[in-house]
Amino acid sequence: MALLPLPPAQQQALGEAVAAMGDASFLVAHPALQLLREWLEADDNSNDGVVEQENWEYVVDPHLISERLDGMVEEPVSEDEKWDIIRDLVRQALDGDLDFWGEEHRANVGIDVETSTGRRLVIGCEFISFNVVPPIEWQGLFASRDAYRAWFRAQGYFITLDEYDALTRDERRARFFPPPKPRARRTKR
């Protein structure tokens, strides 16, 4: 992954953010992190990191897959066929397939930065579009690319097809088709 060089003031802010992060694997909010974000947004400083596709992290939200499935399947299919279709959608999404994502789509991006002591970290963001201001939603500062990916996993996203394949059928049902939340009952007065 390409390293985004930082000017001295941002290098200092990165050092302060790393100190605030301590032994944690990520930091979401801190004044020093805000300074980095502001610099990245100014004068399109984040463009180099965002446009590099090798920095993109394709992650799959099971709810998105469920929505796609609803729009694709018009006739009844067996449960095995349904899971085959879902697996194919997960594979397409993880491969960055334009048939799945479309030409212009949001992308999770990990921008590699390095402290003055040589420690490499990742600034995570979701790129929305160059037609939106700001074009990026910031996710945080991560101790490593693995920590960035673990952050997605903790939110229920898939990072690899093996993670999907490792699930039992019941686990898949729970992830892709969670039971509806109970409605609050109205009481008569």
Order of alpha helices (4+ residues) and beta strands (2+ residues): alpha-beta-alpha-alpha-beta-alpha-alpha-alpha-beta-beta-beta-alpha-alpha-alpha
